[in-house]
Amino acid sequence: MPDTSDSKIVMADALTFLLHNQHAIGAAIDEVTKWFSENGVEDVALNAIMAMETLDTNAKAIGDAITRLR
């Protein structure tokens, strides 16, 4: 894709949708994590928390990329 203003907008828009998906997945994992914790499945809850931390880290990177593109 050429490095034009239009292509940057398209890439930023696509990354924005991915970022929204990151947030939705994080919210779903958070709900499941709460259920695991409340039902005595602490090992699984800890794994889910680590997955959420990865999503948060990646969401930050995606947000930074969107800002640079816009």
PDB file of N, CA, C, O and CB in Angstrom:
ATOM      1  N   MET A   1       0.853  -1.165   0.000  1.00  0.00           N
ATOM      2  CA  MET A   1       0.000   0.000   0.000  1.00  0.00           C
ATOM      3  C   MET A   1       0.904   1.234   0.000  1.00  0.00           C
ATOM      4  O   MET A   1       1.821   1.326   0.816  1.00  0.00           O
ATOM      5  CB  MET A   1      -0.973  -0.006   1.227  1.00  0.00           C
ATOM      6  N   PRO A   2       0.654   2.179  -0.904  1.00  0.00           N
ATOM      7  CA  PRO A   2       1.503   3.373  -0.944  1.00  0.00           C
ATOM      8  C   PRO A   2       1.380   4.192   0.331  1.00  0.00           C
ATOM      9  O   PRO A   2       0.369   4.128   1.032  1.00  0.00           O
ATOM     10  CB  PRO A   2       1.145   4.236  -2.146  1.00  0.00           C
ATOM     11  N   ASP A   3       2.403   4.948   0.617  1.00  0.00           N
ATOM     12  CA  ASP A   3       2.436   5.770   1.827  1.00  0.00           C
ATOM     13  C   ASP A   3       1.749   7.113   1.553  1.00  0.00           C
ATOM     14  O   ASP A   3       2.399   8.158   1.529  1.00  0.00           O
ATOM     15  CB  ASP A   3       3.903   5.991   2.307  1.00  0.00           C
ATOM     16  N   THR A   4       0.449   7.072   1.351  1.00  0.00           N
ATOM     17  CA  THR A   4      -0.328   8.288   1.107  1.00  0.00           C
ATOM     18  C   THR A   4      -1.206   8.578   2.300  1.00  0.00           C
ATOM     19  O   THR A   4      -1.367   7.744   3.191  1.00  0.00           O
ATOM     20  CB  THR A   4      -1.182   8.156  -0.167  1.00  0.00           C
ATOM     21  N   SER A   5      -1.772   9.775   2.307  1.00  0.00           N
ATOM     22  CA  SER A   5      -2.672  10.151   3.397  1.00  0.00           C
ATOM     23  C   SER A   5      -3.867   9.207   3.468  1.00  0.00           C
ATOM     24  O   SER A   5      -4.283   8.802   4.555  1.00  0.00           O
ATOM     25  CB  SER A   5      -3.153  11.597   3.221  1.00  0.00           C
ATOM     26  N   ASP A   6      -4.421   8.855   2.300  1.00  0.00           N
ATOM     27  CA  ASP A   6      -5.571   7.942   2.275  1.00  0.00           C
ATOM     28  C   ASP A   6      -5.209   6.564   2.821  1.00  0.00           C
ATOM     29  O   ASP A   6      -5.990   5.972   3.566  1.00  0.00           O
ATOM     30  CB  ASP A   6      -6.110   7.808   0.849  1.00  0.00           C
ATOM     31  N   SER A   7      -4.049   6.052   2.463  1.00  0.00           N
ATOM     32  CA  SER A   7      -3.668   4.722   2.941  1.00  0.00           C
ATOM     33  C   SER A   7      -3.422   4.736   4.445  1.00  0.00           C
ATOM     34  O   SER A   7      -3.709   3.758   5.135  1.00  0.00           O
ATOM     35  CB  SER A   7      -2.415   4.223   2.205  1.00  0.00           C
ATOM     36  N   LYS A   8      -2.886   5.857   4.953  1.00  0.00           N
ATOM     37  CA  LYS A   8      -2.689   5.963   6.399  1.00  0.00           C
ATOM     38  C   LYS A   8      -4.027   5.992   7.129  1.00  0.00           C
ATOM     39  O   LYS A   8      -4.161   5.409   8.205  1.00  0.00           O
ATOM     40  CB  LYS A   8      -1.876   7.219   6.741  1.00  0.00           C
ATOM     41  N   ILE A   9      -5.004   6.658   6.556  1.00  0.00           N
ATOM     42  CA  ILE A   9      -6.339   6.699   7.166  1.00  0.00           C
ATOM     43  C   ILE A   9      -6.943   5.301   7.184  1.00  0.00           C
ATOM     44  O   ILE A   9      -7.525   4.885   8.185  1.00  0.00           O
ATOM     45  CB  ILE A   9      -7.269   7.677   6.400  1.00  0.00           C
ATOM     46  N   VAL A  10      -6.804   4.581   6.081  1.00  0.00           N
ATOM     47  CA  VAL A  10      -7.339   3.215   6.002  1.00  0.00           C
ATOM     48  C   VAL A  10      -6.658   2.328   7.044  1.00  0.00           C
ATOM     49  O   VAL A  10      -7.326   1.558   7.734  1.00  0.00           O
ATOM     50  CB  VAL A  10      -7.141   2.625   4.576  1.00  0.00           C
ATOM     51  N   MET A  11      -5.341   2.431   7.160  1.00  0.00           N
ATOM     52  CA  MET A  11      -4.621   1.627   8.152  1.00  0.00           C
ATOM     53  C   MET A  11      -5.027   2.017   9.568  1.00  0.00           C
ATOM     54  O   MET A  11      -5.215   1.149  10.421  1.00  0.00           O
ATOM     55  CB  MET A  11      -3.104   1.789   7.976  1.00  0.00           C
ATOM     56  N   ALA A  12      -5.163   3.306   9.820  1.00  0.00           N
ATOM     57  CA  ALA A  12      -5.570   3.756  11.152  1.00  0.00           C
ATOM     58  C   ALA A  12      -6.973   3.268  11.478  1.00  0.00           C
ATOM     59  O   ALA A  12      -7.240   2.849  12.604  1.00  0.00           O
ATOM     60  CB  ALA A  12      -5.506   5.287  11.250  1.00  0.00           C
ATOM     61  N   ASP A  13      -7.866   3.320  10.504  1.00  0.00           N
ATOM     62  CA  ASP A  13      -9.229   2.827  10.726  1.00  0.00           C
ATOM     63  C   ASP A  13      -9.234   1.326  11.024  1.00  0.00           C
ATOM     64  O   ASP A  13      -9.946   0.868  11.918  1.00  0.00           O
ATOM     65  CB  ASP A  13     -10.109   3.124   9.501  1.00  0.00           C
ATOM     66  N   ALA A  14      -8.436   0.564  10.268  1.00  0.00           N
ATOM     67  CA  ALA A  14      -8.362  -0.887  10.498  1.00  0.00           C
ATOM     68  C   ALA A  14      -7.800  -1.174  11.885  1.00  0.00           C
ATOM     69  O   ALA A  14      -8.303  -2.045  12.594  1.00  0.00           O
ATOM     70  CB  ALA A  14      -7.490  -1.571   9.416  1.00  0.00           C
ATOM     71  N   LEU A  15      -6.760  -0.445  12.271  1.00  0.00           N
ATOM     72  CA  LEU A  15      -6.191  -0.633  13.607  1.00  0.00           C
ATOM     73  C   LEU A  15      -7.190  -0.244  14.695  1.00  0.00           C
ATOM     74  O   LEU A  15      -7.220  -0.856  15.762  1.00  0.00           O
ATOM     75  CB  LEU A  15      -4.904   0.189  13.758  1.00  0.00           C
ATOM     76  N   THR A  16      -7.998   0.763  14.428  1.00  0.00           N
ATOM     77  CA  THR A  16      -9.024   1.166  15.399  1.00  0.00           C
ATOM     78  C   THR A  16     -10.016   0.033  15.625  1.00  0.00           C
ATOM     79  O   THR A  16     -10.404  -0.236  16.762  1.00  0.00           O
ATOM     80  CB  THR A  16      -9.765   2.433  14.918  1.00  0.00           C
ATOM     81  N   PHE A  17     -10.428  -0.632  14.550  1.00  0.00           N
ATOM     82  CA  PHE A  17     -11.331  -1.782  14.707  1.00  0.00           C
ATOM     83  C   PHE A  17     -10.653  -2.909  15.493  1.00  0.00           C
ATOM     84  O   PHE A  17     -11.279  -3.545  16.340  1.00  0.00           O
ATOM     85  CB  PHE A  17     -11.787  -2.302  13.324  1.00  0.00           C
ATOM     86  N   LEU A  18      -9.379  -3.147  15.207  1.00  0.00           N
ATOM     87  CA  LEU A  18      -8.647  -4.162  15.968  1.00  0.00           C
ATOM     88  C   LEU A  18      -8.561  -3.779  17.442  1.00  0.00           C
ATOM     89  O   LEU A  18      -8.683  -4.636  18.318  1.00  0.00           O
ATOM     90  CB  LEU A  18      -7.237  -4.356  15.388  1.00  0.00           C
ATOM     91  N   LEU A  19      -8.352  -2.507  17.711  1.00  0.00           N
ATOM     92  CA  LEU A  19      -8.286  -2.044  19.090  1.00  0.00           C
ATOM     93  C   LEU A  19      -9.623  -2.248  19.798  1.00  0.00           C
ATOM     94  O   LEU A  19      -9.659  -2.655  20.959  1.00  0.00           O
ATOM     95  CB  LEU A  19      -7.879  -0.569  19.139  1.00  0.00           C
ATOM     96  N   HIS A  20     -10.713  -1.967  19.102  1.00  0.00           N
ATOM     97  CA  HIS A  20     -12.041  -2.208  19.683  1.00  0.00           C
ATOM     98  C   HIS A  20     -12.222  -3.692  19.993  1.00  0.00           C
ATOM     99  O   HIS A  20     -12.788  -4.056  21.024  1.00  0.00           O
ATOM    100  CB  HIS A  20     -13.156  -1.721  18.722  1.00  0.00           C
ATOM    101  N   ASN A  21     -11.734  -4.547  19.087  1.00  0.00           N
ATOM    102  CA  ASN A  21     -11.806  -5.992  19.338  1.00  0.00           C
ATOM    103  C   ASN A  21     -10.974  -6.374  20.560  1.00  0.00           C
ATOM    104  O   ASN A  21     -11.395  -7.209  21.361  1.00  0.00           O
ATOM    105  CB  ASN A  21     -11.324  -6.778  18.104  1.00  0.00           C
ATOM    106  N   GLN A  22      -9.789  -5.763  20.705  1.00  0.00           N
ATOM    107  CA  GLN A  22      -8.941  -6.017  21.869  1.00  0.00           C
ATOM    108  C   GLN A  22      -9.713  -5.716  23.152  1.00  0.00           C
ATOM    109  O   GLN A  22      -9.698  -6.499  24.101  1.00  0.00           O
ATOM    110  CB  GLN A  22      -7.648  -5.167  21.801  1.00  0.00           C
ATOM    111  N   HIS A  23     -10.386  -4.565  23.160  1.00  0.00           N
ATOM    112  CA  HIS A  23     -11.140  -4.170  24.364  1.00  0.00           C
ATOM    113  C   HIS A  23     -12.301  -5.133  24.638  1.00  0.00           C
ATOM    114  O   HIS A  23     -12.562  -5.483  25.789  1.00  0.00           O
ATOM    115  CB  HIS A  23     -11.679  -2.732  24.210  1.00  0.00           C
ATOM    116  N   ALA A  24     -12.991  -5.557  23.582  1.00  0.00           N
ATOM    117  CA  ALA A  24     -14.107  -6.488  23.753  1.00  0.00           C
ATOM    118  C   ALA A  24     -13.621  -7.843  24.275  1.00  0.00           C
ATOM    119  O   ALA A  24     -14.233  -8.424  25.172  1.00  0.00           O
ATOM    120  CB  ALA A  24     -14.855  -6.672  22.423  1.00  0.00           C
ATOM    121  N   ILE A  25     -12.530  -8.336  23.716  1.00  0.00           N
ATOM    122  CA  ILE A  25     -11.961  -9.608  24.182  1.00  0.00           C
ATOM    123  C   ILE A  25     -11.511  -9.476  25.633  1.00  0.00           C
ATOM    124  O   ILE A  25     -11.730 -10.380  26.439  1.00  0.00           O
ATOM    125  CB  ILE A  25     -10.769 -10.043  23.285  1.00  0.00           C
ATOM    126  N   GLY A  26     -10.886  -8.356  25.962  1.00  0.00           N
ATOM    127  CA  GLY A  26     -10.453  -8.123  27.339  1.00  0.00           C
ATOM    128  C   GLY A  26     -11.625  -8.125  28.308  1.00  0.00           C
ATOM    129  O   GLY A  26     -11.535  -8.697  29.395  1.00  0.00           O
ATOM    130  N   ALA A  27     -12.723  -7.487  27.918  1.00  0.00           N
ATOM    131  CA  ALA A  27     -13.912  -7.455  28.775  1.00  0.00           C
ATOM    132  C   ALA A  27     -14.482  -8.857  28.965  1.00  0.00           C
ATOM    133  O   ALA A  27     -14.899  -9.218  30.065  1.00  0.00           O
ATOM    134  CB  ALA A  27     -14.983  -6.525  28.177  1.00  0.00           C
ATOM    135  N   ALA A  28     -14.497  -9.637  27.901  1.00  0.00           N
ATOM    136  CA  ALA A  28     -15.006 -11.010  28.006  1.00  0.00           C
ATOM    137  C   ALA A  28     -14.106 -11.854  28.904  1.00  0.00           C
ATOM    138  O   ALA A  28     -14.601 -12.609  29.741  1.00  0.00           O
ATOM    139  CB  ALA A  28     -15.114 -11.656  26.610  1.00  0.00           C
ATOM    140  N   ILE A  29     -12.805 -11.733  28.740  1.00  0.00           N
ATOM    141  CA  ILE A  29     -11.876 -12.488  29.588  1.00  0.00           C
ATOM    142  C   ILE A  29     -12.018 -12.050  31.036  1.00  0.00           C
ATOM    143  O   ILE A  29     -11.928 -12.879  31.942  1.00  0.00           O
ATOM    144  CB  ILE A  29     -10.417 -12.298  29.111  1.00  0.00           C
ATOM    145  N   ASP A  30     -12.240 -10.762  31.269  1.00  0.00           N
ATOM    146  CA  ASP A  30     -12.431 -10.261  32.625  1.00  0.00           C
ATOM    147  C   ASP A  30     -13.642 -10.917  33.284  1.00  0.00           C
ATOM    148  O   ASP A  30     -13.576 -11.323  34.444  1.00  0.00           O
ATOM    149  CB  ASP A  30     -12.596  -8.739  32.613  1.00  0.00           C
ATOM    150  N   GLU A  31     -14.732 -11.019  32.553  1.00  0.00           N
ATOM    151  CA  GLU A  31     -15.940 -11.666  33.093  1.00  0.00           C
ATOM    152  C   GLU A  31     -15.685 -13.142  33.410  1.00  0.00           C
ATOM    153  O   GLU A  31     -16.090 -13.635  34.462  1.00  0.00           O
ATOM    154  CB  GLU A  31     -17.109 -11.540  32.093  1.00  0.00           C
ATOM    155  N   VAL A  32     -15.020 -13.830  32.507  1.00  0.00           N
ATOM    156  CA  VAL A  32     -14.713 -15.249  32.728  1.00  0.00           C
ATOM    157  C   VAL A  32     -13.765 -15.403  33.917  1.00  0.00           C
ATOM    158  O   VAL A  32     -13.903 -16.330  34.715  1.00  0.00           O
ATOM    159  CB  VAL A  32     -14.087 -15.882  31.454  1.00  0.00           C
ATOM    160  N   THR A  33     -12.807 -14.488  34.027  1.00  0.00           N
ATOM    161  CA  THR A  33     -11.859 -14.529  35.139  1.00  0.00           C
ATOM    162  C   THR A  33     -12.578 -14.388  36.474  1.00  0.00           C
ATOM    163  O   THR A  33     -12.274 -15.100  37.431  1.00  0.00           O
ATOM    164  CB  THR A  33     -10.807 -13.426  34.988  1.00  0.00           C
ATOM    165  N   LYS A  34     -13.527 -13.472  36.530  1.00  0.00           N
ATOM    166  CA  LYS A  34     -14.311 -13.307  37.766  1.00  0.00           C
ATOM    167  C   LYS A  34     -15.034 -14.600  38.117  1.00  0.00           C
ATOM    168  O   LYS A  34     -15.069 -15.007  39.278  1.00  0.00           O
ATOM    169  CB  LYS A  34     -15.331 -12.154  37.619  1.00  0.00           C
ATOM    170  N   TRP A  35     -15.612 -15.245  37.099  1.00  0.00           N
ATOM    171  CA  TRP A  35     -16.340 -16.484  37.356  1.00  0.00           C
ATOM    172  C   TRP A  35     -15.377 -17.566  37.858  1.00  0.00           C
ATOM    173  O   TRP A  35     -15.684 -18.287  38.807  1.00  0.00           O
ATOM    174  CB  TRP A  35     -17.073 -16.959  36.076  1.00  0.00           C
ATOM    175  N   PHE A  36     -14.211 -17.673  37.212  1.00  0.00           N
ATOM    176  CA  PHE A  36     -13.217 -18.657  37.654  1.00  0.00           C
ATOM    177  C   PHE A  36     -12.834 -18.402  39.114  1.00  0.00           C
ATOM    178  O   PHE A  36     -12.790 -19.334  39.918  1.00  0.00           O
ATOM    179  CB  PHE A  36     -11.957 -18.606  36.749  1.00  0.00           C
ATOM    180  N   SER A  37     -12.563 -17.157  39.450  1.00  0.00           N
ATOM    181  CA  SER A  37     -12.154 -16.817  40.819  1.00  0.00           C
ATOM    182  C   SER A  37     -13.239 -17.157  41.826  1.00  0.00           C
ATOM    183  O   SER A  37     -12.958 -17.687  42.901  1.00  0.00           O
ATOM    184  CB  SER A  37     -11.806 -15.334  40.918  1.00  0.00           C
ATOM    185  N   GLU A  38     -14.467 -16.853  41.476  1.00  0.00           N
ATOM    186  CA  GLU A  38     -15.595 -17.109  42.388  1.00  0.00           C
ATOM    187  C   GLU A  38     -15.908 -18.592  42.539  1.00  0.00           C
ATOM    188  O   GLU A  38     -16.560 -18.996  43.503  1.00  0.00           O
ATOM    189  CB  GLU A  38     -16.832 -16.384  41.897  1.00  0.00           C
ATOM    190  N   ASN A  39     -15.448 -19.404  41.591  1.00  0.00           N
ATOM    191  CA  ASN A  39     -15.763 -20.833  41.611  1.00  0.00           C
ATOM    192  C   ASN A  39     -14.547 -21.705  41.876  1.00  0.00           C
ATOM    193  O   ASN A  39     -14.546 -22.893  41.554  1.00  0.00           O
ATOM    194  CB  ASN A  39     -16.388 -21.235  40.307  1.00  0.00           C
ATOM    195  N   GLY A  40     -13.519 -21.116  42.460  1.00  0.00           N
ATOM    196  CA  GLY A  40     -12.381 -21.889  42.937  1.00  0.00           C
ATOM    197  C   GLY A  40     -11.424 -22.408  41.884  1.00  0.00           C
ATOM    198  O   GLY A  40     -10.701 -23.373  42.132  1.00  0.00           O
ATOM    199  N   VAL A  41     -11.405 -21.803  40.741  1.00  0.00           N
ATOM    200  CA  VAL A  41     -10.496 -22.242  39.688  1.00  0.00           C
ATOM    201  C   VAL A  41      -9.401 -21.173  39.539  1.00  0.00           C
ATOM    202  O   VAL A  41      -9.271 -20.525  38.501  1.00  0.00           O
ATOM    203  CB  VAL A  41     -11.265 -22.476  38.324  1.00  0.00           C
ATOM    204  N   GLU A  42      -8.630 -21.019  40.604  1.00  0.00           N
ATOM    205  CA  GLU A  42      -7.650 -19.936  40.684  1.00  0.00           C
ATOM    206  C   GLU A  42      -6.541 -20.041  39.637  1.00  0.00           C
ATOM    207  O   GLU A  42      -6.111 -19.021  39.100  1.00  0.00           O
ATOM    208  CB  GLU A  42      -7.037 -19.913  42.056  1.00  0.00           C
ATOM    209  N   ASP A  43      -6.072 -21.251  39.339  1.00  0.00           N
ATOM    210  CA  ASP A  43      -5.004 -21.403  38.346  1.00  0.00           C
ATOM    211  C   ASP A  43      -5.452 -20.877  36.983  1.00  0.00           C
ATOM    212  O   ASP A  43      -4.704 -20.187  36.291  1.00  0.00           O
ATOM    213  CB  ASP A  43      -4.579 -22.882  38.232  1.00  0.00           C
ATOM    214  N   VAL A  44      -6.674 -21.214  36.617  1.00  0.00           N
ATOM    215  CA  VAL A  44      -7.201 -20.747  35.331  1.00  0.00           C
ATOM    216  C   VAL A  44      -7.408 -19.245  35.370  1.00  0.00           C
ATOM    217  O   VAL A  44      -7.148 -18.554  34.385  1.00  0.00           O
ATOM    218  CB  VAL A  44      -8.524 -21.462  34.983  1.00  0.00           C
ATOM    219  N   ALA A  45      -7.876 -18.732  36.506  1.00  0.00           N
ATOM    220  CA  ALA A  45      -8.075 -17.287  36.652  1.00  0.00           C
ATOM    221  C   ALA A  45      -6.747 -16.544  36.486  1.00  0.00           C
ATOM    222  O   ALA A  45      -6.697 -15.494  35.845  1.00  0.00           O
ATOM    223  CB  ALA A  45      -8.703 -16.963  38.029  1.00  0.00           C
ATOM    224  N   LEU A  46      -5.687 -17.080  37.056  1.00  0.00           N
ATOM    225  CA  LEU A  46      -4.370 -16.438  36.903  1.00  0.00           C
ATOM    226  C   LEU A  46      -3.905 -16.442  35.454  1.00  0.00           C
ATOM    227  O   LEU A  46      -3.329 -15.459  34.986  1.00  0.00           O
ATOM    228  CB  LEU A  46      -3.332 -17.141  37.777  1.00  0.00           C
ATOM    229  N   ASN A  47      -4.146 -17.526  34.747  1.00  0.00           N
ATOM    230  CA  ASN A  47      -3.798 -17.577  33.323  1.00  0.00           C
ATOM    231  C   ASN A  47      -4.593 -16.547  32.537  1.00  0.00           C
ATOM    232  O   ASN A  47      -4.062 -15.897  31.636  1.00  0.00           O
ATOM    233  CB  ASN A  47      -4.048 -18.983  32.753  1.00  0.00           C
ATOM    234  N   ALA A  48      -5.870 -16.399  32.880  1.00  0.00           N
ATOM    235  CA  ALA A  48      -6.705 -15.416  32.197  1.00  0.00           C
ATOM    236  C   ALA A  48      -6.220 -13.994  32.486  1.00  0.00           C
ATOM    237  O   ALA A  48      -6.251 -13.135  31.605  1.00  0.00           O
ATOM    238  CB  ALA A  48      -8.173 -15.573  32.623  1.00  0.00           C
ATOM    239  N   ILE A  49      -5.781 -13.753  33.695  1.00  0.00           N
ATOM    240  CA  ILE A  49      -5.253 -12.427  34.053  1.00  0.00           C
ATOM    241  C   ILE A  49      -4.000 -12.134  33.231  1.00  0.00           C
ATOM    242  O   ILE A  49      -3.817 -11.012  32.760  1.00  0.00           O
ATOM    243  CB  ILE A  49      -4.934 -12.346  35.580  1.00  0.00           C
ATOM    244  N   MET A  50      -3.147 -13.124  33.057  1.00  0.00           N
ATOM    245  CA  MET A  50      -1.945 -12.924  32.236  1.00  0.00           C
ATOM    246  C   MET A  50      -2.326 -12.630  30.787  1.00  0.00           C
ATOM    247  O   MET A  50      -1.689 -11.804  30.134  1.00  0.00           O
ATOM    248  CB  MET A  50      -1.028 -14.167  32.302  1.00  0.00           C
ATOM    249  N   ALA A  51      -3.351 -13.296  30.289  1.00  0.00           N
ATOM    250  CA  ALA A  51      -3.813 -13.028  28.921  1.00  0.00           C
ATOM    251  C   ALA A  51      -4.333 -11.599  28.806  1.00  0.00           C
ATOM    252  O   ALA A  51      -4.092 -10.926  27.804  1.00  0.00           O
ATOM    253  CB  ALA A  51      -4.917 -14.033  28.510  1.00  0.00           C
ATOM    254  N   MET A  52      -5.041 -11.137  29.825  1.00  0.00           N
ATOM    255  CA  MET A  52      -5.552  -9.763  29.813  1.00  0.00           C
ATOM    256  C   MET A  52      -4.406  -8.756  29.833  1.00  0.00           C
ATOM    257  O   MET A  52      -4.484  -7.715  29.181  1.00  0.00           O
ATOM    258  CB  MET A  52      -6.486  -9.525  31.013  1.00  0.00           C
ATOM    259  N   GLU A  53      -3.357  -9.055  30.565  1.00  0.00           N
ATOM    260  CA  GLU A  53      -2.193  -8.163  30.594  1.00  0.00           C
ATOM    261  C   GLU A  53      -1.552  -8.062  29.212  1.00  0.00           C
ATOM    262  O   GLU A  53      -1.118  -6.986  28.801  1.00  0.00           O
ATOM    263  CB  GLU A  53      -1.158  -8.659  31.623  1.00  0.00           C
ATOM    264  N   THR A  54      -1.494  -9.179  28.503  1.00  0.00           N
ATOM    265  CA  THR A  54      -0.970  -9.162  27.136  1.00  0.00           C
ATOM    266  C   THR A  54      -1.859  -8.322  26.231  1.00  0.00           C
ATOM    267  O   THR A  54      -1.363  -7.533  25.427  1.00  0.00           O
ATOM    268  CB  THR A  54      -0.852 -10.591  26.583  1.00  0.00           C
ATOM    269  N   LEU A  55      -3.173  -8.490  26.360  1.00  0.00           N
ATOM    270  CA  LEU A  55      -4.094  -7.679  25.567  1.00  0.00           C
ATOM    271  C   LEU A  55      -3.905  -6.195  25.856  1.00  0.00           C
ATOM    272  O   LEU A  55      -3.908  -5.376  24.936  1.00  0.00           O
ATOM    273  CB  LEU A  55      -5.542  -8.088  25.847  1.00  0.00           C
ATOM    274  N   ASP A  56      -3.741  -5.848  27.127  1.00  0.00           N
ATOM    275  CA  ASP A  56      -3.534  -4.446  27.488  1.00  0.00           C
ATOM    276  C   ASP A  56      -2.251  -3.893  26.872  1.00  0.00           C
ATOM    277  O   ASP A  56      -2.236  -2.778  26.350  1.00  0.00           O
ATOM    278  CB  ASP A  56      -3.491  -4.295  29.008  1.00  0.00           C
ATOM    279  N   THR A  57      -1.181  -4.674  26.936  1.00  0.00           N
ATOM    280  CA  THR A  57       0.092  -4.242  26.349  1.00  0.00           C
ATOM    281  C   THR A  57      -0.053  -4.029  24.850  1.00  0.00           C
ATOM    282  O   THR A  57       0.394  -3.017  24.311  1.00  0.00           O
ATOM    283  CB  THR A  57       1.198  -5.274  26.632  1.00  0.00           C
ATOM    284  N   ASN A  58      -0.680  -4.987  24.184  1.00  0.00           N
ATOM    285  CA  ASN A  58      -0.854  -4.878  22.738  1.00  0.00           C
ATOM    286  C   ASN A  58      -1.818  -3.754  22.373  1.00  0.00           C
ATOM    287  O   ASN A  58      -1.627  -3.087  21.357  1.00  0.00           O
ATOM    288  CB  ASN A  58      -1.356  -6.198  22.167  1.00  0.00           C
ATOM    289  N   ALA A  59      -2.838  -3.538  23.178  1.00  0.00           N
ATOM    290  CA  ALA A  59      -3.775  -2.445  22.916  1.00  0.00           C
ATOM    291  C   ALA A  59      -3.054  -1.106  22.977  1.00  0.00           C
ATOM    292  O   ALA A  59      -3.331  -0.211  22.179  1.00  0.00           O
ATOM    293  CB  ALA A  59      -4.939  -2.471  23.923  1.00  0.00           C
ATOM    294  N   LYS A  60      -2.135  -0.969  23.918  1.00  0.00           N
ATOM    295  CA  LYS A  60      -1.346   0.263  24.028  1.00  0.00           C
ATOM    296  C   LYS A  60      -0.529   0.462  22.761  1.00  0.00           C
ATOM    297  O   LYS A  60      -0.483   1.573  22.233  1.00  0.00           O
ATOM    298  CB  LYS A  60      -0.418   0.219  25.271  1.00  0.00           C
ATOM    299  N   ALA A  61       0.108  -0.572  22.268  1.00  0.00           N
ATOM    300  CA  ALA A  61       0.922  -0.474  21.051  1.00  0.00           C
ATOM    301  C   ALA A  61       0.055  -0.134  19.844  1.00  0.00           C
ATOM    302  O   ALA A  61       0.448   0.678  19.005  1.00  0.00           O
ATOM    303  CB  ALA A  61       1.679  -1.790  20.803  1.00  0.00           C
ATOM    304  N   ILE A  62      -1.113  -0.747  19.754  1.00  0.00           N
ATOM    305  CA  ILE A  62      -2.022  -0.443  18.641  1.00  0.00           C
ATOM    306  C   ILE A  62      -2.481   1.012  18.728  1.00  0.00           C
ATOM    307  O   ILE A  62      -2.520   1.713  17.717  1.00  0.00           O
ATOM    308  CB  ILE A  62      -3.250  -1.402  18.651  1.00  0.00           C
ATOM    309  N   GLY A  63      -2.827   1.465  19.924  1.00  0.00           N
ATOM    310  CA  GLY A  63      -3.242   2.861  20.115  1.00  0.00           C
ATOM    311  C   GLY A  63      -2.136   3.830  19.713  1.00  0.00           C
ATOM    312  O   GLY A  63      -2.403   4.854  19.084  1.00  0.00           O
ATOM    313  N   ASP A  64      -0.910   3.513  20.073  1.00  0.00           N
ATOM    314  CA  ASP A  64       0.225   4.361  19.690  1.00  0.00           C
ATOM    315  C   ASP A  64       0.391   4.409  18.169  1.00  0.00           C
ATOM    316  O   ASP A  64       0.666   5.467  17.603  1.00  0.00           O
ATOM    317  CB  ASP A  64       1.521   3.848  20.344  1.00  0.00           C
ATOM    318  N   ALA A  65       0.222   3.260  17.516  1.00  0.00           N
ATOM    319  CA  ALA A  65       0.341   3.210  16.057  1.00  0.00           C
ATOM    320  C   ALA A  65      -0.766   4.035  15.396  1.00  0.00           C
ATOM    321  O   ALA A  65      -0.523   4.736  14.413  1.00  0.00           O
ATOM    322  CB  ALA A  65       0.285   1.748  15.561  1.00  0.00           C
ATOM    323  N   ILE A  66      -1.966   3.948  15.935  1.00  0.00           N
ATOM    324  CA  ILE A  66      -3.080   4.742  15.397  1.00  0.00           C
ATOM    325  C   ILE A  66      -2.760   6.221  15.509  1.00  0.00           C
ATOM    326  O   ILE A  66      -2.978   6.980  14.565  1.00  0.00           O
ATOM    327  CB  ILE A  66      -4.402   4.422  16.140  1.00  0.00           C
ATOM    328  N   THR A  67      -2.245   6.632  16.653  1.00  0.00           N
ATOM    329  CA  THR A  67      -1.904   8.038  16.868  1.00  0.00           C
ATOM    330  C   THR A  67      -0.844   8.496  15.866  1.00  0.00           C
ATOM    331  O   THR A  67      -0.954   9.584  15.302  1.00  0.00           O
ATOM    332  CB  THR A  67      -1.406   8.258  18.308  1.00  0.00           C
ATOM    333  N   ARG A  68       0.175   7.675  15.645  1.00  0.00           N
ATOM    334  CA  ARG A  68       1.227   8.043  14.687  1.00  0.00           C
ATOM    335  C   ARG A  68       0.688   8.164  13.268  1.00  0.00           C
ATOM    336  O   ARG A  68       1.087   9.051  12.514  1.00  0.00           O
ATOM    337  CB  ARG A  68       2.353   7.015  14.721  1.00  0.00           C
ATOM    338  N   LEU A  69      -0.232   7.252  12.910  1.00  0.00           N
ATOM    339  CA  LEU A  69      -0.787   7.285  11.554  1.00  0.00           C
ATOM    340  C   LEU A  69      -1.689   8.497  11.328  1.00  0.00           C
ATOM    341  O   LEU A  69      -1.683   9.100  10.255  1.00  0.00           O
ATOM    342  CB  LEU A  69      -1.567   6.008  11.280  1.00  0.00           C
ATOM    343  N   ARG A  70      -2.451   8.835  12.340  1.00  0.00           N
ATOM    344  CA  ARG A  70      -3.394   9.955  12.179  1.00  0.00           C
ATOM    345  C   ARG A  70      -2.642  11.254  12.268  1.00  0.00           C
ATOM    346  O   ARG A  70      -3.243  12.324  12.160  1.00  0.00           O
ATOM    347  CB  ARG A  70      -4.515   9.911  13.244  1.00  0.00           C
TER     348      ARG A  70
END
